[in-house]
Amino acid sequence: MARAGTVVIVGGGVVGSSIAYHLRRDGHAGRVVVVERDPTYARASSFLAMGGIRQQFSSAVNVQLAQYSTRFYAAFDRALKVPGHEPHVNFRQRGYLFLADDASADRLEVRVERQRRLGASVERRSVDQLSALVPGVRLDDIRFGVFGPDDGYGEPRGVLAGFRAAAAAAGAEYLPAEVVGLTCRSGRIAGVELDSGEPVGADAVVNAAGPFAARLGKMAGIDLPIQPVRQQLFRCALPARWPYRFPVVIDPTGVHWRHDDPVTESDPDRLVVARTRLNEPPGENFDCDLSRWESDFRPPLVRRVPGLKPLELVEGWAGLYAMTPDHNPLLGEHPAVSGFFLANGFSGHGLMIAPAVGKVLSELIRTGRADTVDVSCLDAGRFDRGDLVHDEALI
Ligand SMILES: Cc1cc2nc3c(=O)[nH]c(=O)nc-3n(C[C@H](O)[C@H](O)[C@H](O)COP(=O)(O)OP(=O)(O)OC[C@H]3O[C@@H](n4cnc5c(N)ncnc54)[C@H](O)[C@@H]3O)c2cc1C
């Protein structure tokens, strides 16, 4: 149902701030209030992410959300500049490269065809083409690569700061407070209660609480199928400047990496390296297990790129994925509580689709219809219906 009054957004990460920005830009007439409890964002996923941005998905809805978003990111630093803030997302469209070995080749072959049919910018690259694209990467066990030339990576903290500054400049109000309760009347949302005890009335409330979304759902009497799951990243320094810039490279083992470019001439060349642990237990665990660098990350990376052998670990950190049963988000108004909107459960791809999510939520809140991308398949009811969204291009 469309709403014109006050919209309260709980959580001012990239998703909450993108929604606030789009609401104001799209001409929402009422107040837009973003409640964010931690102005340092130390535990926000947006602050801790890797920064990968790609349109290589295998479901229509994810491809469309990602296509809107890659275009948005390509213009971000120019378009979201506001007095007092110059965004620095620095979206480098160096591509995303999935390497296919014997075990994954058939699956990736089918996937690349499907991605093409869905309109994603994606190319199949032969081994000869790969040796020119990524010299120094061992290819003797590789059958081909799947390359998204428009994909790449940007700076997550630049996205966060840029969306927040642009939303505030457009008139969104940021409240440094924690939401500790939601007020509902006759099945409709009526507002939020802050930790100060102050109530804020609202015609719509958006759950943009990232990995903490299920707690907010409980305040509305709803069980949201979202669990926080730790994800670790490592930054390492190369002994010398690598002769070219890596795309995001996804090894068949699952280890993947991107360049972290030097800012000054004297900075070392660096990489950020990731690998999802499939059996990671759910929980709000921010401890970085440094032993994983030597056990899980470094060996497959160096096997794939022997020239990286002398690299040195700089730091490791951990953040939380917000996981749903099908690893895809919940978007839209909750069927049981009118006016309670969800923008949750992004697992590892919330940063890359945050622009489109902001646009679509703005449309749903203002007009009751998502025109930019039809996200009806990502509704909260799909888990009860057994109608999960399958996308095998998730890492
Ligand atoms: C290690 C790691 C690597 C990742 N890499 C990528 C990547 O390469 N590409 C990609 O697209 N995605 C990546 N992701 C996922 C991406 O970071 C998230 O999907 C995205 O940042 C989610 O944004 P958000 O705004 O929903 O959540 P968050 O950034 O977590 O923001 C939620 C905010 O809500 C606030 N909040 C929560 N509860 C309350 C409350 N009750 N009251 C007030 N405030 C509240 C929190 O303080 C927080 O700031 C990665 C995530 C991690 C952890």
The ligand as an SDF file (V2000), in Angstrom:
LIG
                    3D

 53 58  0  0  0  0  0  0  0  0999 V2000
   33.2160   -9.9090    5.1400 C   0  0  0  0  0  0  0  0  0  0  0  0
   32.0990   -9.5020    4.2160 C   0  0  0  0  0  0  0  0  0  0  0  0
   32.3510   -9.3510    2.8440 C   0  0  0  0  0  0  0  0  0  0  0  0
   31.3370   -8.9450    1.9900 C   0  0  0  0  0  0  0  0  0  0  0  0
   31.6180   -8.7310    0.6710 N   0  0  0  0  0  0  0  0  0  0  0  0
   30.6530   -8.2670   -0.1570 C   0  0  0  0  0  0  0  0  0  0  0  0
   30.9420   -7.9600   -1.5100 C   0  0  0  0  0  0  0  0  0  0  0  0
   32.0660   -8.1200   -1.9790 O   0  0  0  0  0  0  0  0  0  0  0  0
   29.9300   -7.4850   -2.2890 N   0  0  0  0  0  0  0  0  0  0  0  0
   28.6670   -7.3180   -1.8060 C   0  0  0  0  0  0  0  0  0  0  0  0
   27.7870   -6.9130   -2.5590 O   0  0  0  0  0  0  0  0  0  0  0  0
   28.3650   -7.5990   -0.5350 N   0  0  0  0  0  0  0  0  0  0  0  0
   29.3210   -8.0620    0.3000 C   0  0  0  0  0  0  0  0  0  0  0  0
   29.0200   -8.3600    1.5960 N   0  0  0  0  0  0  0  0  0  0  0  0
   27.6270   -8.2280    2.0480 C   0  0  0  0  0  0  0  0  0  0  0  0
   27.2960   -6.7830    2.2710 C   0  0  0  0  0  0  0  0  0  0  0  0
   28.2990   -6.1980    3.0700 O   0  0  0  0  0  0  0  0  0  0  0  0
   25.9370   -6.6650    2.9720 C   0  0  0  0  0  0  0  0  0  0  0  0
   24.9760   -7.4300    2.2730 O   0  0  0  0  0  0  0  0  0  0  0  0
   25.4750   -5.2160    3.0130 C   0  0  0  0  0  0  0  0  0  0  0  0
   26.4850   -4.4000    3.5250 O   0  0  0  0  0  0  0  0  0  0  0  0
   24.2230   -5.1270    3.8720 C   0  0  0  0  0  0  0  0  0  0  0  0
   23.9960   -3.7770    4.1500 O   0  0  0  0  0  0  0  0  0  0  0  0
   22.9280   -3.3840    5.2440 P   0  0  0  0  0  0  0  0  0  0  0  0
   22.8180   -1.9060    5.2110 O   0  0  0  0  0  0  0  0  0  0  0  0
   21.7120   -4.2160    5.0550 O   0  0  0  0  0  0  0  0  0  0  0  0
   23.5450   -3.9080    6.6250 O   0  0  0  0  0  0  0  0  0  0  0  0
   24.6290   -3.2620    7.5960 P   0  0  0  0  0  0  0  0  0  0  0  0
   25.7120   -2.6080    6.8490 O   0  0  0  0  0  0  0  0  0  0  0  0
   25.0010   -4.3070    8.5920 O   0  0  0  0  0  0  0  0  0  0  0  0
   23.8220   -2.1080    8.3240 O   0  0  0  0  0  0  0  0  0  0  0  0
   22.8090   -2.3980    9.2650 C   0  0  0  0  0  0  0  0  0  0  0  0
   22.8390   -1.2740   10.2680 C   0  0  0  0  0  0  0  0  0  0  0  0
   21.7070   -1.4030   11.1200 O   0  0  0  0  0  0  0  0  0  0  0  0
   22.0640   -0.9040   12.3850 C   0  0  0  0  0  0  0  0  0  0  0  0
   21.0860   -1.4540   13.3400 N   0  0  0  0  0  0  0  0  0  0  0  0
   20.7750   -2.7630   13.5420 C   0  0  0  0  0  0  0  0  0  0  0  0
   19.7970   -2.8670   14.4640 N   0  0  0  0  0  0  0  0  0  0  0  0
   19.4810   -1.5950   14.8470 C   0  0  0  0  0  0  0  0  0  0  0  0
   18.5520   -1.0640   15.7810 C   0  0  0  0  0  0  0  0  0  0  0  0
   17.7360   -1.8660   16.4950 N   0  0  0  0  0  0  0  0  0  0  0  0
   18.4910    0.2790   15.9320 N   0  0  0  0  0  0  0  0  0  0  0  0
   19.3110    1.0850   15.2060 C   0  0  0  0  0  0  0  0  0  0  0  0
   20.2130    0.6330   14.3130 N   0  0  0  0  0  0  0  0  0  0  0  0
   20.3000   -0.6930   14.1380 C   0  0  0  0  0  0  0  0  0  0  0  0
   23.4750   -1.4520   12.5860 C   0  0  0  0  0  0  0  0  0  0  0  0
   24.1740   -0.6880   13.5460 O   0  0  0  0  0  0  0  0  0  0  0  0
   24.0590   -1.3190   11.1860 C   0  0  0  0  0  0  0  0  0  0  0  0
   24.7990   -0.1290   11.0210 O   0  0  0  0  0  0  0  0  0  0  0  0
   30.0230   -8.7320    2.4940 C   0  0  0  0  0  0  0  0  0  0  0  0
   29.7760   -8.8820    3.8540 C   0  0  0  0  0  0  0  0  0  0  0  0
   30.8000   -9.2510    4.7120 C   0  0  0  0  0  0  0  0  0  0  0  0
   30.5110   -9.3990    6.1780 C   0  0  0  0  0  0  0  0  0  0  0  0
  1  2  1  0
  2  3  1  0
  2 52  2  0
  3  4  2  0
  4  5  1  0
  4 50  1  0
  5  6  2  0
  6  7  1  0
  6 13  1  0
  7  8  2  0
  7  9  1  0
  9 10  1  0
 10 11  2  0
 10 12  1  0
 12 13  2  0
 13 14  1  0
 14 15  1  0
 14 50  1  0
 15 16  1  0
 16 17  1  0
 16 18  1  0
 18 19  1  0
 18 20  1  0
 20 21  1  0
 20 22  1  0
 22 23  1  0
 23 24  1  0
 24 25  2  0
 24 26  1  0
 24 27  1  0
 27 28  1  0
 28 29  2  0
 28 30  1  0
 28 31  1  0
 31 32  1  0
 32 33  1  0
 33 34  1  0
 33 48  1  0
 34 35  1  0
 35 36  1  0
 35 46  1  0
 36 37  1  0
 36 45  1  0
 37 38  2  0
 38 39  1  0
 39 40  1  0
 39 45  2  0
 40 41  1  0
 40 42  2  0
 42 43  1  0
 43 44  2  0
 44 45  1  0
 46 47  1  0
 46 48  1  0
 48 49  1  0
 50 51  2  0
 51 52  1  0
 52 53  1  0
M  END
$$$$
